[in-house]
Amino acid sequence: MPIAGVTILTERKKTMDVLNQLQSIRNLTTYGIHKENYIVAVLEADKSSDLEQMTEKLKEEIPGVLGIYPAYINFEDELKDNL
């Protein structure tokens, strides 16, 4: 299962609204706010392409999200399954 640790850049005035919306999304865990407008989160998916789709959907559908930036991505299980 691919996993990505990300920071989600938000508009400062909308950070709490974004955090509240993120907390209801399946396969997404939040770990708090950093420097007023970054939300620390971990995303999980069945395939790495699903992680990409998930981040695009978050950027498009949640007002106040300015960008999603990966800190790490682990998809070695996906690679093992394809060998």
N, C-alpha and C positions, 0 to 999 in steps of 0.2 A: 504494500500500500504506500504510494507516494505521500510524502509529508513535506510541507513548506512552512518555515518560520518567516513571517513577514512583518513589516511595519506598514501601517495604513495612514497615509498623510491625509488630514482633514482640514476643512475650513475651521478656524479656531472657534467660531460661534456655534458650529454644528457638531463639535466633537462628541458631546454627550448623546445627542440624538443618533449619531452614527453608531456609537458604542451600543446603545440600547437595541438598535436594529440588528447589529451583528450578533448579539447574544442569542438571538432566536434562530440563527441559521445552523442547519444540520452540518456536521463535519467541520465546524469552525469554532475554535476556542479562543476567547480573548484573555489577555493577561494584564490588562490595565492600560493607563494612558501615560505617555512619556512626553515631557516638555510641552504640555498643553494641547498639542494637535497631532500627536502620533499615537496610534493604537497598536499595541503589540498583540499578534495573533498567530495561531497555528492552523493551517488548512490541511485537510486530509481528503484523499480521493482514491478511486479504484485504479485510475490511470493518470499518468502525468499530463496528458492532454485535457483531462477533466479539471486538473488544477488551473490550467490556463483559461479554460472556459469559465470556471468559477470566479477567477479574478476579474475577467472582463465583465461578467454579469454584475459583480459587486460595484465596479466603477460606473456602469451604466444605470443601475437601478437604485442606488442609495445616494440621495442628494447630500452633498458635502464631502464626498470622497474625491480627493484630488489625485491620488496615485497609490499604488500598492507595490511595495519594494521588497524583494526577497532578501532574507539574511542567510538562509540555507535552504537547500532542497535535497531530500533523500528519496531516491527512487531505485535503490539497488535491488529491492525485492522484485520490482517489475523487470529488471534486467535478468535476474536469475530465472524467472518464469519463461523468458524468451530464449533461453539457451538450450 
